[in-house]
């Protein structure tokens, strides 16, 4: 078990055009609806490839009602979402996701995405 960080560590924030390691090429634009955002976590700050990660996922200003899924990119997308935001809402949810090295996030409708790492467990 790795200790949880004292404060969350920001992995993704698509709103931040000035922080390249957080906007993942979106340059301040929201993630397109049904587009999958993949970001590596293996070896980042010593995180092993086989870790389980506690993440806080926030969808910001979705353009319509929808859902957000989060999963290990090495596996199929799960059939259940981690949240169901409504148009223009900001909705946060915490989930635990296994990591084969990359995490995938998908919003059914265009929305900004914020992902914070809040804990790590090693299997």
VEXPAMAR-31199 format. One line per 8 residues: their letters; for each residue x, y, z of N, C-alpha, C. Coordinates in nm, 2 decimals, decimal comma. Layout:
% residues N
a) X:Y:Z:X:Y:Z:X:Y:Z ~ ...
This chain:
% residues 123
xxxxxxxx) 0,08:-0,12:0,00:0,00:0,00:0,00:0,09:0,12:0,00 ~ 0,07:0,21:-0,10:0,14:0,34:-0,10:0,06:0,43:-0,01 ~ 0,12:0,53:0,05:0,04:0,62:0,13:-0,03:0,72:0,04 ~ -0,15:0,76:0,08:-0,23:0,86:0,00:-0,15:0,99:0,02 ~ -0,16:1,07:-0,09:-0,10:1,20:-0,08:-0,18:1,29:0,02 ~ -0,11:1,38:0,08:-0,17:1,47:0,18:-0,28:1,56:0,11 ~ -0,25:1,59:-0,01:-0,34:1,67:-0,10:-0,36:1,60:-0,23 ~ -0,47:1,61:-0,30:-0,48:1,55:-0,43:-0,37:1,61:-0,53
xxxxxxxx) -0,33:1,52:-0,62:-0,23:1,56:-0,72:-0,31:1,57:-0,85 ~ -0,31:1,69:-0,92:-0,38:1,71:-1,04:-0,31:1,63:-1,16 ~ -0,38:1,54:-1,22:-0,33:1,47:-1,34:-0,38:1,53:-1,47 ~ -0,51:1,58:-1,47:-0,57:1,63:-1,59:-0,65:1,75:-1,56 ~ -0,64:1,86:-1,64:-0,74:1,97:-1,63:-0,74:2,03:-1,77 ~ -0,84:1,99:-1,84:-0,85:2,04:-1,98:-0,88:2,19:-1,99 ~ -0,91:2,25:-1,88:-0,94:2,40:-1,89:-0,81:2,48:-1,89 ~ -0,70:2,42:-1,85:-0,57:2,49:-1,83:-0,48:2,48:-1,96
xxxxxxxx) -0,50:2,57:-2,05:-0,42:2,58:-2,17:-0,28:2,61:-2,14 ~ -0,25:2,67:-2,03:-0,11:2,71:-2,00:-0,03:2,60:-1,93 ~ -0,09:2,49:-1,90:-0,02:2,38:-1,83:-0,02:2,26:-1,92 ~ 0,08:2,24:-2,01:0,08:2,14:-2,11:0,07:2,00:-2,05 ~ 0,12:1,97:-1,93:0,12:1,84:-1,88:-0,01:1,80:-1,81 ~ -0,11:1,90:-1,82:-0,24:1,87:-1,76:-0,35:1,88:-1,87 ~ -0,33:1,95:-1,98:-0,44:1,96:-2,07:-0,44:1,86:-2,18 ~ -0,33:1,78:-2,19:-0,32:1,67:-2,28:-0,36:1,70:-2,43
xxxxxxxx) -0,31:1,81:-2,47:-0,32:1,85:-2,61:-0,46:1,92:-2,64 ~ -0,54:1,94:-2,55:-0,67:2,00:-2,57:-0,66:2,16:-2,57 ~ -0,55:2,21:-2,52:-0,53:2,36:-2,52:-0,64:2,44:-2,47 ~ -0,71:2,40:-2,36:-0,81:2,47:-2,30:-0,95:2,44:-2,36 ~ -0,96:2,35:-2,45:-1,09:2,31:-2,51:-1,15:2,19:-2,43 ~ -1,28:2,18:-2,43:-1,33:2,06:-2,36:-1,31:1,94:-2,44 ~ -1,31:1,83:-2,37:-1,30:1,70:-2,44:-1,43:1,68:-2,53 ~ -1,41:1,64:-2,65:-1,52:1,61:-2,74:-1,61:1,50:-2,69
xxxxxxxx) -1,74:1,51:-2,71:-1,83:1,40:-2,67:-1,79:1,27:-2,74 ~ -1,79:1,16:-2,66:-1,75:1,03:-2,70:-1,60:1,01:-2,73 ~ -1,52:1,12:-2,72:-1,38:1,10:-2,74:-1,32:1,05:-2,61 ~ -1,21:0,97:-2,63:-1,14:0,91:-2,51:-1,01:0,98:-2,49 ~ -1,00:1,03:-2,37:-0,87:1,09:-2,33:-0,79:0,98:-2,25 ~ -0,67:0,95:-2,31:-0,58:0,85:-2,25:-0,46:0,93:-2,19 ~ -0,43:0,89:-2,07:-0,31:0,96:-2,01:-0,23:0,85:-1,93 ~ -0,10:0,85:-1,94:-0,02:0,76:-1,87:0,00:0,79:-1,72
xxxxxxxx) 0,00:0,68:-1,64:0,03:0,70:-1,50:0,14:0,61:-1,45 ~ 0,17:0,51:-1,53:0,28:0,42:-1,48:0,41:0,49:-1,48 ~ 0,49:0,47:-1,37:0,62:0,53:-1,35:0,61:0,68:-1,31 ~ 0,49:0,74:-1,32:0,47:0,88:-1,28:0,48:0,89:-1,12 ~ 0,58:0,96:-1,07:0,60:0,97:-0,93:0,61:0,84:-0,86 ~ 0,67:0,74:-0,93:0,70:0,61:-0,87:0,58:0,52:-0,87 ~ 0,47:0,55:-0,94:0,35:0,46:-0,94:0,38:0,34:-1,03 ~ 0,37:0,22:-0,97:0,40:0,10:-1,05:0,28:0,07:-1,15
xxxxxxxx) 0,31:0,00:-1,25:0,22:-0,03:-1,36:0,10:-0,11:-1,31 ~ 0,11:-0,19:-1,20:0,00:-0,27:-1,16:-0,08:-0,21:-1,04 ~ -0,07:-0,08:-1,02:-0,14:-0,02:-0,91:-0,29:0,00:-0,93 ~ -0,36:0,02:-0,82:-0,50:0,06:-0,82:-0,50:0,21:-0,78 ~ -0,57:0,29:-0,85:-0,56:0,44:-0,82:-0,70:0,49:-0,77 ~ -0,70:0,57:-0,67:-0,82:0,64:-0,63:-0,81:0,77:-0,69 ~ -0,91:0,81:-0,77:-0,91:0,93:-0,85:-1,04:1,00:-0,82 ~ -1,03:1,14:-0,82:-1,15:1,22:-0,81:-1,17:1,28:-0,96
xxxxxxxx) -1,28:1,25:-1,02:-1,30:1,29:-1,16:-1,41:1,39:-1,15 ~ -1,39:1,51:-1,22:-1,49:1,62:-1,22:-1,51:1,65:-1,37 ~ -1,64:1,65:-1,40:-1,68:1,70:-1,53:-1,73:1,84:-1,51 ~ -1,69:1,93:-1,60:-1,72:2,08:-1,58:-1,79:2,13:-1,71 ~ -1,90:2,19:-1,69:-1,98:2,25:-1,80:-2,00:2,16:-1,92 ~ -2,06:2,04:-1,89:-2,10:1,96:-2,01:-2,20:2,03:-2,09 ~ -2,20:2,01:-2,22:-2,29:2,08:-2,31:-2,43:2,02:-2,31 ~ -2,45:1,90:-2,26:-2,58:1,84:-2,25:-2,57:1,73:-2,13
xxxxxxxx) -2,69:1,68:-2,10:-2,69:1,57:-2,00:-2,61:1,45:-2,06 ~ -2,54:1,38:-1,97:-2,46:1,27:-2,03:-2,41:1,18:-1,92 ~ -2,30:1,12:-1,94:-2,23:1,03:-1,85:-2,08:1,03:-1,87 ~ -2,00:0,99:-1,77:-1,86:0,99:-1,78:-1,81:0,85:-1,73 ~ -1,72:0,79:-1,81:-1,66:0,66:-1,77:-1,51:0,68:-1,75 ~ -1,46:0,60:-1,66:-1,32:0,60:-1,63:-1,28:0,45:-1,62 ~ -1,16:0,42:-1,68:-1,12:0,28:-1,68:-0,97:0,27:-1,72 ~ -0,92:0,15:-1,69:-0,79:0,11:-1,73:-0,79:0,09:-1,88
xxxxxxxx) -0,70:0,17:-1,95:-0,71:0,16:-2,10:-0,67:0,02:-2,15 ~ -0,61:-0,06:-2,07:-0,58:-0,20:-2,12:-0,70:-0,29:-2,12 ~ -0,81:-0,24:-2,07:-0,93:-0,32:-2,06:-1,04:-0,26:-2,14 ~ -1,15:-0,33:-2,16:-1,26:-0,27:-2,23:-1,33:-0,16:-2,14 ~ -1,40:-0,07:-2,21:-1,47:0,04:-2,14:-1,58:-0,03:-2,06 ~ -1,60:0,00:-1,93:-1,70:-0,06:-1,85:-1,84:-0,01:-1,89 ~ -1,94:-0,10:-1,86:-2,08:-0,06:-1,90:-2,14:0,04:-1,81 ~ -2,08:0,07:-1,70:-2,14:0,16:-1,60:-2,06:0,29:-1,59
xxxxxxxx) -2,12:0,41:-1,59:-2,04:0,53:-1,57:-2,01:0,56:-1,43 ~ -1,92:0,65:-1,41:-1,88:0,70:-1,27:-1,97:0,82:-1,23 ~ -2,03:0,88:-1,33:-2,12:0,99:-1,30:-2,21:1,02:-1,41 ~ -2,32:1,09:-1,38:-2,42:1,13:-1,48:-2,44:1,28:-1,47 ~ -2,35:1,37:-1,52:-2,37:1,51:-1,51:-2,49:1,56:-1,60 ~ -2,55:1,67:-1,55:-2,65:1,73:-1,63:-2,59:1,86:-1,70 ~ -2,66:1,90:-1,80:-2,60:2,02:-1,88:-2,56:2,13:-1,78 ~ -2,44:2,18:-1,81:-2,38:2,30:-1,74:-2,35:2,28:-1,60
xxxxxxxx) -2,36:2,16:-1,54:-2,33:2,13:-1,40:-2,18:2,09:-1,39 ~ -2,12:2,11:-1,28:-1,99:2,06:-1,24:-2,02:1,94:-1,15 ~ -1,98:1,82:-1,18:-2,01:1,71:-1,10:-1,87:1,63:-1,07 ~ -1,85:1,61:-0,94:-1,73:1,53:-0,90:-1,77:1,40:-0,85 ~ -1,69:1,30:-0,87:-1,71:1,17:-0,82:-1,57:1,10:-0,79 ~ -1,56:1,02:-0,69:-1,44:0,95:-0,66:-1,46:0,80:-0,70 ~ -1,36:0,74:-0,76:-1,36:0,60:-0,80:-1,22:0,54:-0,79 ~ -1,22:0,41:-0,79:-1,09:0,34:-0,78:-1,08:0,27:-0,92
xxxxxxxx) -0,97:0,29:-0,98:-0,95:0,22:-1,11:-0,81:0,15:-1,11 ~ -0,81:0,03:-1,17:-0,68:-0,04:-1,18:-0,61:0,03:-1,30 ~ -0,48:0,01:-1,30:-0,40:0,08:-1,40:-0,30:-0,02:-1,46 ~ -0,32:-0,04:-1,59:-0,22:-0,12:-1,67:-0,11:-0,02:-1,72 ~ -0,11:0,10:-1,67:-0,02:0,20:-1,72:-0,08:0,33:-1,77 ~ -0,21:0,32:-1,82:-0,28:0,43:-1,87:-0,42:0,43:-1,82 ~ -0,48:0,55:-1,79:-0,62:0,56:-1,76:-0,69:0,63:-1,87 ~ -0,81:0,58:-1,90:-0,90:0,64:-2,00:-1,02:0,71:-1,94
xxxxxxxx) -1,05:0,82:-1,99:-1,17:0,90:-1,95:-1,25:0,94:-2,07 ~ -1,38:0,92:-2,06:-1,47:0,95:-2,18:-1,60:1,01:-2,12 ~ -1,63:1,13:-2,19:-1,76:1,19:-2,16:-1,85:1,18:-2,28 ~ -1,97:1,14:-2,25:-2,07:1,12:-2,36:-2,10:1,25:-2,44 ~ -2,08:1,36:-2,37:-2,11:1,49:-2,43:-1,98:1,58:-2,41 ~ -1,96:1,68:-2,49:-1,84:1,77:-2,47:-1,84:1,83:-2,33 ~ -1,73:1,82:-2,26:-1,71:1,87:-2,13:-1,57:1,88:-2,09 ~ -1,53:1,98:-2,01:-1,40:1,98:-1,95:-1,39:1,87:-1,85
xxxxxxxx) -1,27:1,82:-1,84:-1,24:1,71:-1,74:-1,13:1,75:-1,65 ~ -1,15:1,72:-1,52:-1,04:1,74:-1,42:-1,03:1,60:-1,35 ~ -0,90:1,56:-1,34:-0,88:1,43:-1,27:-0,77:1,45:-1,17 ~ -0,80:1,42:-1,04:-0,70:1,43:-0,93:-0,67:1,30:-0,88 ~ -0,55:1,27:-0,86:-0,50:1,14:-0,79:-0,51:1,16:-0,64 ~ -0,58:1,07:-0,57:-0,59:1,09:-0,42:-0,54:0,97:-0,35 ~ -0,50:0,86:-0,41:-0,44:0,75:-0,34:-0,40:0,64:-0,44 ~ -0,30:0,56:-0,39:-0,25:0,45:-0,47:-0,23:0,33:-0,39
xxx) -0,27:0,21:-0,45:-0,25:0,08:-0,38:-0,18:-0,01:-0,48 ~ -0,09:-0,08:-0,43:-0,01:-0,18:-0,51:-0,07:-0,32:-0,48 ~ -0,09:-0,39:-0,59:-0,15:-0,52:-0,58:-0,04:-0,62:-0,55
